[in-house]
Amino acid sequence: MFFLNGRVSLSQYDYKFMANLQGLIQNENRVTTNQAKLFDRLVEKYTKQLTKHGFTVSELVVVQPEASV
């Protein structure tokens, strides 16, 4: 995951969330709606750092398919 490789300076709380999210994706291959929303908010929070590395917010925001859980 790009956020965990050290190129983006994350707060301690945000780093823990990203590490946990990466584990969930690798082990269960799914995330909850609220986790996706928080990820999207963090992408917006770190937009300035991400654009320095050539990313845009639209590339990184999670698109949620319509599904019942």
C-alpha positions as CSV (number, residue, x, y, z in Angstrom):
1,M,0.0,0.0,0.0
2,F,1.4,3.4,-1.1
3,F,0.6,5.1,2.2
4,L,2.7,2.6,4.2
5,N,5.9,2.8,2.3
6,G,7.1,6.1,4.0
7,R,6.6,8.5,1.1
8,V,3.5,10.1,2.8
9,S,3.9,11.3,6.3
10,L,0.9,9.9,8.2
11,S,-0.2,10.6,11.8
12,Q,0.2,7.7,14.2
13,Y,-3.6,7.0,14.2
14,D,-3.8,7.2,10.4
15,Y,-0.8,4.9,10.0
16,K,-2.5,2.3,12.3
17,F,-5.7,2.5,10.3
18,M,-3.9,2.0,7.0
19,A,-1.9,-0.9,8.3
20,N,-5.1,-2.5,9.6
21,L,-6.9,-1.9,6.4
22,Q,-4.1,-3.4,4.4
23,G,-4.3,-6.6,6.6
24,L,-8.1,-6.8,6.1
25,I,-7.8,-6.5,2.3
26,Q,-5.0,-9.1,2.2
27,N,-6.8,-11.6,4.5
28,E,-10.5,-11.0,3.8
29,N,-10.4,-9.1,0.4
30,R,-13.1,-6.8,1.6
31,V,-13.7,-3.6,3.5
32,T,-16.8,-2.1,5.1
33,T,-18.5,1.0,3.9
34,N,-17.3,3.0,6.8
35,Q,-13.7,1.9,6.3
36,A,-14.0,3.0,2.6
37,K,-15.4,6.3,3.7
38,L,-12.6,6.9,6.2
39,F,-10.0,5.9,3.5
40,D,-11.5,8.5,1.2
41,R,-11.3,11.1,3.9
42,L,-7.7,10.3,4.5
43,V,-6.9,10.6,0.8
44,E,-8.4,14.1,0.9
45,K,-6.5,14.9,4.1
46,Y,-3.1,13.9,2.4
47,T,-3.9,15.3,-1.0
48,K,-1.0,17.7,-1.0
49,Q,1.5,15.0,-0.3
50,L,-0.1,12.6,-2.8
51,T,0.0,15.1,-5.6
52,K,3.7,15.6,-5.0
53,H,4.1,11.9,-6.0
54,G,1.9,12.2,-9.1
55,F,-1.4,10.9,-7.8
56,T,-4.8,12.6,-8.0
57,V,-7.7,12.2,-5.6
58,S,-9.9,10.7,-8.3
59,E,-7.4,7.9,-8.8
60,L,-7.4,6.9,-5.2
61,V,-10.9,7.4,-3.9
62,V,-12.7,4.1,-3.3
63,V,-15.7,3.5,-5.6
64,Q,-18.3,1.5,-3.7
65,P,-20.5,-0.9,-5.7
66,E,-24.1,-1.0,-4.7
67,A,-24.5,-4.1,-2.5
68,S,-26.4,-5.1,0.6
69,V,-24.3,-6.3,3.5
